């Protein structure tokens, strides 16, 4: 499939960039819908969201690209001109989380709003981003799965990843509909299940470099451990620990989450 959506003269619009932009718009619409439909919570207002969003998006993009370039340095050392070409794909989701989280933490300290509740608001948009950006990866012909001995050949890991985003979006939707959850519960549930599902499904079948164990089954198209699988372990443990504390009532909910 042609990764270029359309051209207007010298201007080229690629599917990957379009889908990324679309996921941002959808995520923002969902976030504002939640904020407008609920009573003020955790100090988060529409004005606070409008102030934080541009810086969060920029930091997330920088973090996503930085981590991807660092973990694929062999390629970018040979082709340094490709480093700023995010329209060609190549973003690390964990890098986006780290970059965005740092900016959100800074602004929550400055504006005295609750980091956990603001993090909850980002989850639907992050899930939509996973769904659409993985489709962009498919169109770009990147993030390939391992070759198998079966008739379908290579695992369509981009579609597996997109399906994981659908699952995460459903989980977040059900939690917001349920309401009465402590601030941060939606966020850390997302971190927990994204780390588990990606490490167990997508990364196991994805054609990524292996570390430590270097196990590969060429017939099934399975391999581990990838760098993402390794980094998923501490994330899973941290998310599980925080969720236990939240569930135990260390942080009590102030208002029930609204329907979305």
C-alpha positions in Angstrom: 0.0 0.0 0.0 1.2 3.5 -0.8 2.2 5.3 2.4 1.4 8.6 0.8 -2.2 9.6 1.3 -2.1 12.4 -1.3 0.1 15.2 -2.7 -0.6 18.8 -3.4 2.4 20.1 -5.4 5.5 19.6 -3.3 3.4 18.9 -0.2 3.0 15.2 0.7 0.5 14.0 3.3 1.3 10.5 4.5 -1.2 8.0 6.1 1.0 7.6 9.2 1.0 11.3 10.0 -2.7 11.6 9.2 -3.7 8.7 11.5 -1.5 10.1 14.3 -3.1 13.5 14.0 -6.6 11.9 13.9 -5.8 10.0 17.0 -4.8 13.2 18.8 -8.0 15.0 17.8 -10.2 12.1 18.9 -8.3 11.8 22.2 -8.7 15.5 22.9 -12.4 15.4 22.1 -12.9 12.5 24.5 -10.9 14.3 27.2 -12.9 17.5 26.9 -16.2 15.5 26.9 -15.2 13.9 30.2 -14.0 17.2 31.8 -17.2 19.0 30.7 -19.5 16.2 31.9 -18.1 15.9 35.4 -17.8 18.3 38.4 -14.4 19.9 38.9 -12.1 17.1 40.1 -8.5 17.1 41.1 -8.2 20.8 40.2 -8.5 19.8 36.5 -10.5 22.4 34.4 -10.9 23.0 30.7 -8.4 25.9 31.0 -5.8 23.6 32.6 -6.2 21.0 29.9 -5.9 23.6 27.2 -2.7 24.9 28.7 -1.1 21.5 29.2 -2.0 19.7 26.0 0.3 21.5 23.5 3.4 21.0 25.7 2.4 17.4 26.5 2.0 16.5 22.8 5.4 18.1 21.9 7.2 16.3 24.7 5.5 13.0 23.9 6.6 13.3 20.3 10.2 14.2 21.2 10.3 11.4 23.7 8.8 8.9 21.3 11.2 9.7 18.6 14.3 9.9 20.9 13.8 6.5 22.4 13.0 4.9 19.0 16.2 6.4 17.5 18.3 5.4 20.4 17.0 1.8 20.3 17.5 1.6 16.5 20.8 3.5 16.4 22.6 1.2 13.9 20.1 2.3 11.2 20.1 6.0 12.1 23.9 6.2 12.4 24.0 5.3 8.7 21.1 7.5 7.7 21.2 10.5 10.1 18.9 12.5 7.8 16.1 10.1 8.7 16.2 11.1 12.4 13.7 14.0 12.1 11.5 12.2 9.6 8.7 11.1 11.9 6.4 11.0 8.9 8.2 7.9 7.8 7.2 6.2 11.1 9.3 5.1 14.0 7.9 6.2 17.4 8.3 4.5 20.7 5.1 4.3 22.7 7.0 4.1 26.0 9.1 7.1 25.0 5.9 9.1 24.3 4.6 8.1 27.8 7.8 9.2 29.5 8.0 12.5 27.6 4.4 13.3 28.1 4.4 12.2 31.8 7.3 14.5 32.6 5.5 17.5 31.2 2.2 16.6 32.9 4.1 16.1 36.2 5.7 19.5 35.9 2.4 21.3 35.1 0.5 19.4 37.8 3.0 20.7 40.3 2.8 24.2 38.9 -1.0 24.4 38.7 -1.6 22.2 41.8 -3.8 19.7 40.1 -3.9 15.9 40.5 -1.5 14.0 38.3 -3.4 10.8 38.6 -6.8 12.2 37.5 -5.2 14.0 34.6 -3.5 10.8 33.6 -6.8 9.0 33.6 -8.1 11.6 31.1 -5.3 10.8 28.7 -6.0 7.0 28.6 -8.8 6.9 26.0 -6.7 9.0 23.6 -3.7 6.8 24.2 -5.8 3.8 23.3 -7.1 5.4 20.2 -3.5 6.3 19.3 -2.4 2.7 19.6 -5.2 1.6 17.3 -4.6 4.1 14.5 -0.8 4.4 14.6 -0.4 0.6 14.3 -2.5 0.8 11.2 -0.1 3.5 10.0 2.7 1.1 10.7 1.0 -1.4 8.5 0.7 1.0 5.7 4.3 2.1 6.1 5.4 -1.6 6.0 7.2 -1.3 9.4 7.0 -3.0 12.8 6.9 -6.3 11.0 6.1 -9.6 12.6 8.3 -12.7 12.5 8.1 -15.1 9.5 6.3 -18.4 10.2 6.0 -21.8 8.5 2.2 -21.3 8.1 0.4 -20.3 4.9 -0.1 -16.6 6.0 3.7 -16.2 6.2 4.6 -13.3 8.4 2.7 -12.4 11.6 0.6 -9.2 11.0 1.8 -7.7 14.3 0.6 -4.3 13.4 -3.0 -5.6 13.4 -2.3 -7.5 16.7 -1.1 -4.2 18.2 -4.2 -2.3 16.9 -6.4 -5.0 18.4 -4.7 -4.5 21.8 -5.6 -0.8 21.5 -9.2 -1.8 21.0 -9.1 -4.0 24.2 -7.5 -1.1 26.2 -10.1 1.3 25.0 -12.9 -1.0 26.0 -11.4 -1.5 29.5 -11.1 2.3 29.9 -14.6 2.9 28.7 -16.0 0.4 31.2 -14.1 1.9 34.0 -15.3 5.4 33.3 -18.8 4.1 33.0 -18.5 2.3 36.3 -17.4 5.4 38.2 -16.4 5.6 41.8 -12.8 4.7 41.2 -9.9 6.5 42.8 -7.9 8.9 40.8 -5.2 7.1 38.8 -7.0 3.8 38.6 -7.8 4.1 34.9 -4.2 5.2 34.2 -2.4 2.5 36.0 -4.8 -0.2 34.8 -3.9 1.0 31.3 -0.1 0.8 32.1 -0.6 -2.7 33.6 -2.6 -4.3 30.8 -0.7 -2.5 27.9 2.6 -3.8 29.3 1.2 -7.3 29.8 -0.5 -7.6 26.4 2.2 -6.0 24.4 5.0 -8.1 26.0 3.0 -11.4 25.8 1.4 -11.0 22.3 2.8 -8.3 20.1 6.5 -8.4 21.1 6.6 -12.2 21.1 5.6 -12.3 17.5 7.4 -9.1 16.3 10.7 -9.2 14.4 12.7 -7.2 16.9 16.3 -7.7 18.2 16.6 -10.2 21.1 18.5 -9.8 24.4 19.6 -12.1 27.2 17.8 -15.3 26.2 17.7 -15.1 22.4 15.0 -17.8 21.9 13.4 -18.1 18.5 10.9 -20.7 17.1 11.0 -20.3 13.3 7.9 -22.4 12.7 5.6 -20.5 15.1 7.3 -17.1 14.4 8.0 -16.6 18.1 10.9 -14.9 19.8 12.0 -13.5 23.1 13.3 -11.5 25.0 12.9 -8.2 23.2 13.9 -4.9 24.9 10.3 -4.0 25.3 9.6 -7.3 27.1 12.4 -6.7 29.5 11.3 -3.1 30.3 7.7 -4.3 30.7 8.6 -6.3 33.8 9.3 -3.3 36.1 6.3 -1.4 34.6 4.0 -4.3 35.4 5.3 -4.6 39.0 5.0 -0.8 39.6 1.4 -0.7 38.1 0.3 -3.7 40.1 1.7 -2.2 43.3 0.0 1.2 42.7 -3.3 -0.4 41.8 -3.2 -2.4 45.1 -2.6 0.7 47.1 -5.4 2.6 45.3 -7.8 -0.3 45.7 -7.0 -0.5 49.4 -8.2 3.1 49.7 -4.9 4.9 50.1 -6.3 7.5 47.8 -10.0 7.9 48.1 -12.1 8.9 45.1 -13.5 12.4 45.3 -16.2 12.2 42.6 -17.3 9.3 40.5 -16.0 9.2 36.9 -18.6 10.4 34.3 -20.1 8.4 31.5 -18.3 8.8 28.2 
